[in-house]
Amino acid sequence: MLADAYLRSGKVRDLYRLNDGRVVLVASDRISAFDVVLPTLVPDKGRVLTAISRFWFAETAAMIPNHLLDTDPAILARTLTMEVRAAGHAPPDLGSLDPIRGRIMICRPAAVLPIEAVVRGYLSGSGWKEYRERGTVCGIGLPPGLRESDRLPEPIFTPATKAAVGLHDENISEAEAARLIGAGTIGTLKELSLEIYRRAAEYASRRGIIVCDTKFEFGTIDGRIALVDEVLTPDSSRFWPADQYSPGKAQPSYDKQFVRDYLEQIGFDKKPPGPALPADVVRATSAKYVEALTRITGRPLRDA
């Protein structure tokens, strides 16, 4: 039923637009690594991403508006039925929406800003690589002597440009971001991003999770800045188990670690097409996503 409303696919989500202008995001079980979408699906991944995003959108709603309206497929079914009837056709079989149950977000349309709003609370990933070479992270100077995975003195805001599927996001300075979307807007995004990160990190710490870093996407809805896409999921964040935290090395995490490790092990050149994943890597990755959901929300996947 959604096929006629299809707009585009991202690395993980498929995007549709309804006749009334609302947008439907459907989270698949696709997984990407090193900006390459792999051919193997990870069971339950899309449901986990949707449930975690729904949780955080509710938690942050008092701070900033967001685009999420509902996640109930029955609402989508009623809308599609009315659209089909209005076009003079027989109503669809509502059962055909079952495959997307738990995977959909029905959203207000937003003018998405062309900036990834990244917040880093710990020294890891590309930030650690730059720090070793230049003592900075995205051009921001940091104290000497920090180790991999050390907590930063304060969380830092490091914007990036958005890349198309198969390309890499590019870290940019605040000045460069200001030239793209305006100094006032980037200042607002910085303030919002740091505040959301701090509150989320405090909450997650009580659930035994360290939020190493995360990226937010913002847009405007009716002229107001709003949080859009996904928020504080294992795809957009690095989550570490607090009881295993040991700075001075890379940390275990609730995300694509098993996938990345496997690809590095086989010498993947980080160019498409990506290789299929073995069953044990898929199982371990799925389990980590589900564990992240349970820790963050306090609810099992079946109740999410």
C-alpha positions in Angstrom: 0.0 0.0 0.0 2.8 2.4 0.8 4.5 1.8 -2.6 2.7 4.6 -4.3 3.9 7.1 -1.6 7.5 6.1 -1.7 10.1 8.9 -1.7 13.5 7.4 -1.1 15.6 5.0 0.9 18.5 5.8 3.3 21.0 3.4 4.8 18.4 2.0 7.1 15.1 3.8 6.7 12.6 4.0 3.8 10.7 7.3 3.5 7.1 7.8 2.3 4.8 10.8 2.0 1.1 10.6 2.5 -1.4 12.7 0.6 -2.0 14.9 3.7 1.8 15.8 3.8 2.7 13.6 6.7 5.8 11.5 6.4 6.2 7.8 7.2 9.6 6.4 8.2 10.0 2.7 8.1 13.1 1.3 9.8 14.5 -1.8 8.1 16.9 -4.4 9.4 19.6 -3.2 7.0 23.0 -2.5 8.6 25.8 -0.3 7.3 29.4 -0.2 8.3 32.1 2.3 7.1 29.2 4.0 5.2 28.6 0.8 3.1 25.2 -0.9 3.3 25.7 -4.6 3.7 23.6 -7.3 2.1 22.8 -9.2 5.3 19.9 -8.1 7.5 20.1 -8.0 11.3 16.8 -9.3 12.8 14.9 -6.9 15.0 17.3 -4.0 14.4 14.6 -1.8 12.9 12.2 -2.4 15.7 14.9 -1.6 18.2 15.7 1.7 16.5 12.1 2.7 16.4 11.4 1.9 20.0 14.5 3.7 21.3 13.8 6.8 19.2 10.1 6.8 20.4 11.4 6.7 24.0 13.9 9.5 23.6 11.5 11.7 21.6 9.1 11.4 24.6 11.9 12.1 27.1 13.1 15.3 25.3 9.7 16.6 24.3 9.7 19.2 27.1 13.0 20.5 25.8 12.4 20.7 22.1 9.6 19.8 19.7 10.0 16.8 17.4 8.5 15.4 14.3 7.0 12.2 15.8 3.2 11.9 15.7 2.6 8.2 16.2 3.9 4.7 15.7 0.6 2.8 15.5 0.2 1.1 12.1 -3.6 1.1 12.6 -3.5 4.9 12.2 -1.5 4.6 9.0 -3.9 1.9 7.8 -6.9 4.1 8.3 -5.2 7.0 6.5 -4.3 4.8 3.5 -7.7 3.3 3.4 -9.3 6.8 3.2 -6.8 7.8 0.5 -7.5 4.7 -1.6 -11.3 5.1 -1.2 -11.0 8.8 -2.2 -9.3 7.6 -5.4 -12.3 5.4 -6.1 -10.6 2.1 -5.3 -11.5 -0.8 -2.9 -10.0 -0.5 0.6 -6.8 -2.4 1.2 -6.2 -5.4 3.4 -5.1 -3.9 6.7 -3.2 -7.0 7.6 -0.6 -6.2 5.0 0.8 -3.6 7.4 1.9 -6.3 9.9 5.4 -6.5 8.5 6.0 -2.9 9.5 4.5 -3.1 12.9 7.0 -1.7 15.4 9.0 -0.2 12.6 7.1 2.9 11.6 7.1 6.5 12.7 4.4 8.7 11.4 5.8 12.2 11.4 5.2 15.8 10.7 7.0 17.0 7.6 10.1 19.0 8.4 12.7 21.1 6.5 15.7 19.1 7.5 18.9 21.2 8.2 22.0 20.0 6.3 24.1 19.5 9.4 24.8 16.5 11.6 24.9 17.9 15.2 27.5 15.7 16.8 28.3 15.7 20.6 31.3 13.9 21.9 31.7 13.2 25.6 34.6 10.8 25.4 37.7 10.4 23.2 37.0 7.7 20.6 36.7 6.9 16.9 37.8 9.6 14.5 38.2 12.0 17.4 40.8 9.8 19.0 42.7 9.5 15.7 42.8 13.3 15.2 43.8 13.8 18.8 46.8 11.5 18.5 47.9 13.3 15.3 47.2 17.0 16.3 46.0 17.2 19.9 42.6 18.4 18.6 39.1 16.9 17.9 37.5 18.6 14.9 39.9 21.5 15.4 39.0 21.9 19.1 42.1 21.9 21.3 42.1 19.4 24.1 44.5 18.9 27.1 47.6 16.8 26.5 48.0 13.3 27.8 44.5 12.0 27.2 44.1 8.3 26.5 41.7 6.5 24.1 38.2 6.4 25.6 39.0 9.0 28.3 36.1 11.2 29.4 36.5 14.7 28.0 36.7 17.7 30.5 33.4 18.8 29.0 31.2 17.5 26.1 32.1 19.2 22.8 29.9 20.0 19.8 31.5 19.0 16.5 29.2 19.5 13.5 29.5 17.6 10.3 28.0 17.8 6.8 25.5 15.1 5.8 26.6 12.7 3.1 24.7 10.7 0.6 24.5 6.9 0.9 27.9 5.4 0.3 29.8 8.6 1.1 31.4 9.8 4.4 30.1 12.6 6.6 32.7 15.4 6.8 33.6 17.1 10.1 33.4 20.8 9.8 34.0 23.8 12.2 31.3 25.8 13.8 32.3 28.7 11.5 31.8 26.5 8.4 28.5 25.3 9.8 27.4 28.9 10.4 28.1 29.7 6.8 25.7 26.8 5.8 22.8 27.5 8.1 23.5 30.8 9.8 25.4 31.7 13.0 22.2 32.1 15.1 20.9 28.7 14.0 24.2 26.8 14.6 24.4 28.5 18.0 20.9 27.2 18.9 21.7 23.7 17.6 24.9 23.7 19.7 23.1 24.7 22.9 20.3 22.2 22.3 22.6 19.3 21.3 24.8 19.7 24.4 21.8 20.0 26.7 20.1 16.9 25.3 23.4 15.0 25.5 24.0 15.9 29.1 20.5 14.9 30.2 20.6 11.7 28.2 24.0 10.8 29.5 22.9 11.3 33.1 19.8 9.1 32.5 21.8 6.4 30.7 24.4 6.3 33.5 21.7 5.3 35.9 20.9 2.4 33.5 24.5 1.3 33.3 25.3 2.8 30.0 27.9 5.4 29.0 26.9 7.6 26.0 30.3 8.1 24.4 29.0 10.3 21.6 25.9 10.8 19.5 24.6 12.7 16.6 21.3 14.6 16.2 19.4 15.7 13.2 17.3 18.9 13.3 14.8 20.5 11.0 12.2 23.2 11.1 8.5 22.7 11.6 6.2 25.7 11.3 9.3 27.9 11.7 10.5 26.2 14.9 13.6 24.0 15.3 12.6 20.4 16.0 14.4 17.1 16.6 13.9 14.7 13.6 15.0 11.4 12.2 16.2 9.1 15.0 17.6 10.0 18.4 20.1 8.4 20.7 20.0 4.9 19.1 22.8 2.4 18.7 23.0 3.6 15.1 23.4 7.3 15.9 25.4 6.9 19.1 28.2 5.0 20.8 26.9 3.2 23.9 29.3 1.6 26.3 28.5 -0.8 29.2 29.5 1.2 32.3 30.6 -1.9 34.2 33.2 -2.7 31.6 34.6 0.8 31.1 38.4 0.8 31.1 40.0 3.9 29.4 43.3 3.5 27.5 41.8 1.2 24.8 38.7 0.7 22.6 35.6 -0.2 24.6 32.9 -2.9 24.0 29.7 -1.2 22.8 26.0 -1.7 22.0 26.2 -1.2 18.3 27.9 -2.5 15.2 31.1 -3.5 16.9 30.9 -7.1 16.0 30.2 -6.1 12.3 33.1 -3.6 12.2 35.5 -6.1 13.9 34.6 -8.8 11.4 35.0 -6.5 8.4 38.4 -5.4 9.7 39.4 -9.0 10.3 38.6 -10.1 6.7 40.4 -7.0 5.2 37.3 -5.3 3.8 38.3 -2.3 1.7 35.4 -0.2 2.9 34.0 0.2 -0.6 30.7 -1.2 -1.9 29.5 -3.8 -2.4 29.9 -5.1 1.1 30.3 -8.8 2.0 27.6 -11.0 3.6 27.9 -11.4 7.3 28.3 -14.8 9.0 25.4 -16.0 11.3 27.3 -15.7 14.5 28.1 -12.0 13.8 24.5 -11.3 13.0 23.2 -13.0 16.1 25.7 -11.2 18.4 24.8 -7.8 16.8 21.1 -8.4 17.1 21.5 -9.3 20.7 23.5 -6.1 21.5 20.8 -3.9 19.9 18.0 -5.6 21.9 20.1 -5.4 25.1 20.5 -1.6 24.5 16.8 -1.2 24.2 16.1 -3.1 27.4 18.7 -1.2 29.4 17.6 2.2 28.2 13.8 1.8 28.3 13.6 -0.9 31.0 11.2 -2.9 28.7 11.8 -6.0 26.6 11.5 -5.8 22.8 8.1 -7.5 22.8 6.6 -4.7 25.0 8.4 -1.8 23.2 
